[in-house]
Amino acid sequence: MNRVIFACVHNAGRSQMAAAFFNQLANPERADAISAGTDPGERVHPEVVEVMKEVGLDLSGSKPERLTEELAKTGSLLVTMGCGDACPFVPGLEVIDWPLEDPKGQPLDRVRTIRDQIHDLILKLLVARGWNRPPLRSR
């Protein structure tokens, strides 16, 4: 089983959206995702909760988590999300960086754009790794 850790600084926006999309779209027998931050915030940004509800994903009960060494050891891939020098480094863990804008405090139209960018990156990652859900079979 592959585990992807999506990480940003506060774990209150980009990484929360990415993990939610990943877990919705990935083949659960091949991979799952969690999200964490190097300096977690108190809650998921309200604008992020709002735009994710628009696509049927409820993050209102999600809480930012700290990226600990123990948590990092459970991963096979770390996707950092525009955190620059504050991005975590985990020895032995493959790292991909997606330099995405922070949605905090942005107008909803901008947050929707960031959400859609994350969705597209998730789809590409799933296909590239062979972790996408198998097609539904017709009877």
C-alpha positions, 0 to 999 in steps of 0.5 A, spaced: 500 500 500 502 506 498 501 512 502 502 519 500 503 525 505 501 532 502 504 537 506 504 545 507 506 549 512 499 550 516 495 544 513 489 548 513 488 549 505 492 546 499 494 539 503 487 538 505 484 539 499 489 535 495 488 529 500 481 529 500 481 529 492 486 523 492 482 519 497 476 520 493 479 519 486 484 513 488 484 506 488 483 504 495 487 498 494 493 501 491 494 508 495 491 513 500 493 520 502 494 524 509 495 531 510 500 535 515 503 541 516 510 543 519 506 549 523 499 547 523 493 552 524 487 551 528 482 550 523 481 549 515 481 555 512 473 557 511 474 559 504 477 552 503 471 549 506 466 553 502 469 551 495 470 544 497 463 543 499 461 546 492 464 539 489 461 535 494 467 534 499 466 536 506 472 538 510 468 542 516 470 536 520 478 536 518 483 538 523 490 540 521 495 535 523 503 536 525 508 532 520 511 528 525 517 524 524 513 518 526 507 520 521 512 521 515 515 514 516 508 512 514 509 515 507 512 512 500 511 519 497 511 526 500 508 532 496 510 539 498 505 544 496 509 551 495 512 552 502 519 554 500 524 553 505 519 551 510 517 545 506 519 538 510 525 534 508 524 526 510 530 522 509 529 516 504 522 519 502 521 521 495 519 528 494 515 532 489 513 539 490 507 543 487 508 550 488 501 552 489 499 559 491 496 559 498 488 560 498 488 563 505 484 570 505 483 569 497 477 571 494 473 565 492 474 565 485 481 565 486 480 559 491 476 555 486 482 556 481 487 553 486 482 547 488 481 546 480 489 546 479 490 541 485 484 536 482 488 536 476 495 535 479 491 529 483 489 526 477 495 526 473 499 523 479 494 518 480 494 516 472 502 516 472 503 512 478 497 507 476 493 509 483 487 511 479 480 507 480 479 501 475 473 503 470 466 501 472 465 494 469 458 494 465 454 488 466 
